[in-house]
Amino acid sequence: MASTFSLILVIVCLVTGIIWCIDKLVWSKQRAAKIAMARAHGGAGLDEKTLAKVAPVPVWIEQTAGIFPVITLVLILRSFLFEPFQIPSGSMMPTLLVGDFILVEKFAYGLKDPVSNTKFLETGEPERGDVVVFKYPLDTRVDYIKRVVGMPGDRVIYRNKQIMIRPKCEEQEGKTCPGFKKLDVTFDKRGEFSQMGIPLDRFTEQLGSVSHDTLRNPLMPDLVDRYYRQPGTYPDEWVVPEGHYFVMGDNRDNSTDSRFWGFVPEENLVGKAVAIWISFEFERDESSWLPSWVPTDVRFNRIGGIK
């Protein structure tokens, strides 16, 4: 859907741009020549209003001239700077809630052609802890949002609801690679959020240089039998391939992420989520006559940066 919209934007921009250029270079000069001829034959008695009727600007050209700069601006903003996204599920709670509308920095991980999605300029790479939007590897028509946990070459273990990471390391003579290290996690509170009536535990987790909050369901076991299996590793262990990333949702027991379907290729990255620009509440009584898509409240306190 997003690629289709980008293609439509590019086509409209090209068509309106071509018409705008032809008008500036050819048609406008033809109109000016007609007006000059009319002025020469009519003398000083012809006013500007009368002269404009001699060679009027066609309505469709006038409308194109108004559309072209707007479409061009939208294309540049959406393709290379920032793109808005809506959070449709609770997989990133408590960091992001359903109804949050976020801005994604498109230039964070390189500039890409809006149609072919081919990178033509390197600007940076994801860092551990980044919240990223990417094309779902199993269906690139769908956009996902998760947090980067494992970098290329890392070994990642998720066991007993805890993350252990062994960063990429090549053993050499006289050099020993470090072992797995558990992420620093601190319990915060219980019951602020719930899942199927079960109060969730909220923790603060240190992931690289990023301190962020996560949720755990204390009654739900790790679904190891459903995990993505990688040859040569334990069922709850993964080695991140080069050019790929291991991502997880902050709502650990309600997120379909790399644990279940594997790794995110670098070319699937859309950008870095940097801010919530508006947040709507959609909860209502069952007796409400309003359609489900109509907001019931605005959560102004959620507007701001994402960590």
C-alpha positions as CSV (number, residue, x, y, z in Angstrom):
1,M,0.0,0.0,0.0
2,A,2.7,2.4,0.9
3,S,4.8,1.6,-2.2
4,T,1.6,2.1,-4.3
5,F,1.0,5.5,-2.8
6,S,4.6,6.5,-3.4
7,L,4.3,5.4,-7.0
8,I,1.1,7.5,-7.5
9,L,2.9,10.5,-5.9
10,V,5.8,10.1,-8.3
11,I,3.6,9.8,-11.4
12,V,1.4,12.8,-10.4
13,C,4.6,14.8,-9.7
14,L,6.1,13.9,-13.1
15,V,2.9,14.6,-15.1
16,T,2.2,17.9,-13.4
17,G,5.9,18.8,-13.6
18,I,6.1,18.2,-17.3
19,I,2.9,20.2,-18.0
20,W,4.3,23.0,-15.7
21,C,7.6,23.1,-17.6
22,I,6.0,23.1,-21.1
23,D,3.7,25.9,-20.0
24,K,6.7,28.0,-18.7
25,L,8.9,27.3,-21.8
26,V,6.3,27.2,-24.6
27,W,2.6,28.0,-23.9
28,S,3.2,31.1,-21.7
29,K,5.4,32.6,-24.4
30,Q,2.7,31.9,-27.0
31,R,0.1,33.7,-24.8
32,A,2.5,36.6,-24.3
33,A,3.0,36.9,-28.1
34,K,-0.7,37.1,-28.6
35,I,-1.1,39.7,-25.9
36,A,1.8,41.8,-27.4
37,M,0.1,41.6,-30.9
38,A,-3.2,42.7,-29.5
39,R,-1.6,45.6,-27.6
40,A,0.2,46.6,-30.8
41,H,-3.1,46.7,-32.8
42,G,-5.3,48.0,-30.1
43,G,-3.2,50.8,-28.9
44,A,-3.3,52.2,-25.4
45,G,-7.1,51.8,-25.2
46,L,-6.8,48.1,-24.1
47,D,-6.6,47.5,-20.4
48,E,-5.0,44.5,-18.7
49,K,-8.4,42.8,-18.1
50,T,-9.2,43.0,-21.8
51,L,-5.7,41.8,-22.8
52,A,-6.0,38.8,-20.5
53,K,-9.1,37.6,-22.4
54,V,-7.1,37.6,-25.7
55,A,-4.9,34.7,-24.4
56,P,-6.5,33.2,-21.3
57,V,-4.7,30.6,-19.2
58,P,-6.6,27.3,-19.6
59,V,-8.2,26.1,-16.3
60,W,-6.4,22.8,-16.4
61,I,-3.0,24.4,-16.8
62,E,-3.8,26.9,-14.0
63,Q,-4.8,24.0,-11.7
64,T,-1.7,22.0,-12.6
65,A,0.5,25.0,-11.7
66,G,-1.1,25.0,-8.3
67,I,-0.9,21.2,-7.8
68,F,2.7,20.7,-8.9
69,P,4.6,22.5,-6.1
70,V,2.3,21.0,-3.4
71,I,2.7,17.4,-4.7
72,T,6.5,17.9,-5.0
73,L,6.7,19.1,-1.4
74,V,4.7,16.2,-0.2
75,L,6.8,13.7,-2.2
76,I,10.1,15.2,-0.8
77,L,8.8,15.3,2.8
78,R,7.3,11.8,2.8
79,S,10.1,10.1,0.8
80,F,13.2,11.7,2.3
81,L,12.4,13.5,5.5
82,F,9.5,12.4,7.7
83,E,6.5,10.1,7.2
84,P,3.5,9.7,9.5
85,F,2.4,6.3,10.8
86,Q,-0.4,5.2,13.1
87,I,0.1,2.6,15.8
88,P,-2.5,-0.1,15.2
89,S,-1.7,-2.6,18.0
90,G,-0.4,-2.8,21.5
91,S,2.9,-4.7,20.7
92,M,5.0,-1.7,21.7
93,M,3.2,-0.8,24.9
94,P,4.0,1.0,27.1
95,T,6.3,3.0,24.8
96,L,3.6,3.4,22.1
97,L,-0.2,3.0,22.5
98,V,-2.9,2.2,20.1
99,G,-4.0,5.6,18.7
100,D,-0.6,7.1,18.8
101,F,0.4,8.9,15.5
102,I,4.1,8.9,15.1
103,L,6.7,10.6,12.9
104,V,9.3,8.4,11.3
105,E,12.6,9.9,10.3
106,K,13.1,8.6,6.7
107,F,16.7,9.8,6.3
108,A,18.0,8.1,9.5
109,Y,19.3,5.0,7.8
110,G,19.9,6.2,4.3
111,L,18.0,7.9,1.5
112,K,16.1,5.5,-0.8
113,D,14.3,5.8,-4.1
114,P,10.6,6.1,-3.2
115,V,9.5,3.6,-5.9
116,S,12.2,0.9,-6.0
117,N,13.2,1.4,-2.4
118,T,16.9,1.3,-3.5
119,K,19.3,3.2,-1.3
120,F,21.3,5.8,-3.1
121,L,22.9,7.6,-0.1
122,E,24.3,6.3,3.2
123,T,23.3,8.5,6.2
124,G,23.6,6.1,9.1
125,E,22.8,2.7,10.6
126,P,20.4,1.5,13.3
127,E,21.7,1.5,16.9
128,R,20.7,-0.9,19.6
129,G,17.6,0.4,21.3
130,D,16.2,2.3,18.3
131,V,12.5,2.1,17.6
132,V,12.3,1.3,13.9
133,V,9.6,1.0,11.2
134,F,10.3,-1.7,8.6
135,K,8.7,-3.8,5.9
136,Y,7.5,-7.1,7.5
137,P,9.9,-9.7,6.0
138,L,7.1,-12.2,5.4
139,D,4.9,-9.6,3.6
140,T,6.6,-6.4,2.6
141,R,3.3,-4.8,1.9
142,V,2.8,-4.5,5.7
143,D,4.7,-2.0,7.9
144,Y,5.8,-3.2,11.4
145,I,7.3,-1.2,14.3
146,K,9.6,-2.8,16.9
147,R,12.8,-2.0,18.9
148,V,16.2,-3.1,17.7
149,V,17.7,-5.6,20.2
150,G,20.3,-7.5,18.2
151,M,22.9,-6.1,15.9
152,P,24.6,-7.9,13.0
153,G,26.8,-10.7,14.4
154,D,25.2,-10.7,17.9
155,R,24.1,-13.8,19.7
156,V,20.8,-13.2,21.4
157,I,19.0,-15.3,24.0
158,Y,15.5,-14.7,25.3
159,R,15.0,-17.0,28.3
160,N,12.7,-16.8,31.3
161,K,11.5,-13.4,29.9
162,Q,15.1,-12.0,30.0
163,I,17.3,-10.9,27.2
164,M,21.0,-12.0,27.1
165,I,23.3,-10.6,24.4
166,R,26.8,-11.6,23.3
167,P,28.0,-8.9,20.9
168,K,29.7,-9.7,17.7
169,C,33.3,-10.8,18.4
170,E,35.9,-12.7,16.4
171,E,38.2,-14.7,18.6
172,Q,41.9,-14.1,17.8
173,E,45.1,-15.3,19.4
174,G,45.5,-13.6,22.7
175,K,42.0,-12.3,22.7
176,T,39.0,-13.9,24.4
177,C,35.4,-12.9,23.4
178,P,33.1,-11.9,26.3
179,G,30.3,-14.1,27.3
180,F,26.5,-13.4,27.3
181,K,25.4,-10.5,29.4
182,K,21.9,-10.0,30.8
183,L,20.3,-6.7,30.2
184,D,19.9,-4.5,33.4
185,V,16.2,-4.7,34.3
186,T,14.4,-2.9,37.2
187,F,10.9,-3.7,38.3
188,D,8.6,-0.6,38.3
189,K,5.0,-1.5,39.0
190,R,2.2,-3.9,38.3
191,G,-1.4,-3.3,37.1
192,E,-1.1,-0.1,35.1
193,F,-1.8,-2.3,32.0
194,S,-3.6,-5.6,31.7
195,Q,-4.0,-8.4,29.1
196,M,-7.0,-10.6,29.1
197,G,-7.7,-9.5,32.7
198,I,-4.2,-10.3,33.9
199,P,-2.2,-7.3,35.4
200,L,1.1,-6.8,33.6
201,D,4.4,-6.1,35.2
202,R,6.2,-3.0,34.1
203,F,10.0,-3.0,34.0
204,T,12.7,-0.4,33.0
205,E,15.3,-2.0,30.7
206,Q,18.7,-0.8,29.7
207,L,19.3,-1.6,26.1
208,G,22.6,-0.2,24.9
209,S,22.5,3.5,25.7
210,V,18.7,3.5,25.7
211,S,16.7,3.2,28.9
212,H,13.1,2.2,28.1
213,D,10.1,0.5,29.7
214,T,8.7,-3.0,28.9
215,L,5.7,-5.1,29.9
216,R,5.6,-8.7,30.9
217,N,2.7,-11.1,31.5
218,P,3.7,-13.0,34.7
219,L,1.4,-15.8,33.9
220,M,2.3,-16.4,30.3
221,P,5.2,-18.8,29.6
222,D,7.7,-18.2,26.9
223,L,6.3,-19.7,23.7
224,V,9.6,-21.5,22.8
225,D,7.8,-24.1,20.6
226,R,6.7,-21.3,18.3
227,Y,10.1,-19.6,18.0
228,Y,11.9,-19.2,14.8
229,R,14.5,-22.0,14.7
230,Q,18.0,-21.3,13.4
231,P,20.3,-24.3,12.7
232,G,23.1,-24.7,15.2
233,T,21.6,-22.8,18.0
234,Y,19.3,-23.5,21.0
235,P,15.5,-23.0,20.5
236,D,15.7,-19.7,22.3
237,E,18.9,-18.5,20.9
238,W,19.7,-16.7,17.6
239,V,22.8,-15.5,15.7
240,V,22.0,-12.3,13.8
241,P,23.3,-12.5,10.2
242,E,25.3,-9.7,8.7
243,G,23.1,-7.0,7.2
244,H,20.1,-8.0,9.4
245,Y,18.7,-7.0,12.8
246,F,16.9,-8.8,15.6
247,V,13.8,-6.8,16.8
248,M,11.3,-7.2,19.6
249,G,8.2,-5.4,20.8
250,D,8.3,-3.7,24.3
251,N,5.1,-5.6,25.2
252,R,7.1,-8.8,25.4
253,D,4.2,-11.3,25.7
254,N,2.0,-9.7,23.1
255,S,4.4,-9.1,20.2
256,T,5.0,-11.0,17.0
257,D,8.6,-10.2,16.4
258,S,12.0,-11.7,15.5
259,R,11.5,-14.5,18.0
260,F,8.8,-15.9,15.8
261,W,9.7,-15.0,12.2
262,G,13.4,-14.2,12.1
263,F,15.5,-11.2,11.2
264,V,14.9,-7.8,9.5
265,P,17.0,-7.3,6.4
266,E,18.7,-3.9,6.2
267,E,16.9,-3.1,2.9
268,N,13.5,-3.5,4.7
269,L,14.1,-0.6,7.1
270,V,11.8,2.4,6.5
271,G,13.1,4.7,9.2
272,K,13.5,5.6,12.9
273,A,10.4,6.5,15.0
274,V,11.3,9.8,16.6
275,A,8.2,11.5,17.9
276,I,4.5,11.2,18.7
277,W,2.8,14.1,17.0
278,I,-0.8,13.4,18.2
279,S,-2.4,10.6,20.3
280,F,-6.1,9.7,20.2
281,E,-8.2,7.6,22.7
282,F,-10.7,5.3,21.1
283,E,-12.2,3.5,24.1
284,R,-16.0,3.9,24.5
285,D,-19.0,2.1,25.9
286,E,-20.6,-0.7,23.9
287,S,-23.8,1.4,23.8
288,S,-22.0,4.3,22.0
289,W,-23.5,5.2,18.6
290,L,-20.2,6.7,17.3
291,P,-18.2,4.7,14.8
292,S,-15.2,2.9,16.2
293,W,-12.8,5.1,14.2
294,V,-14.0,8.3,15.8
295,P,-11.7,9.4,18.6
296,T,-13.2,9.9,22.1
297,D,-10.3,12.0,23.5
298,V,-6.9,13.5,22.7
299,R,-4.0,12.4,24.9
300,F,-2.0,15.6,24.8
301,N,0.4,14.3,27.5
302,R,1.8,11.7,25.1
303,I,2.9,14.2,22.5
304,G,6.7,14.4,22.3
305,G,9.8,12.3,21.6
306,I,10.1,8.5,21.7
307,K,12.7,6.7,23.8
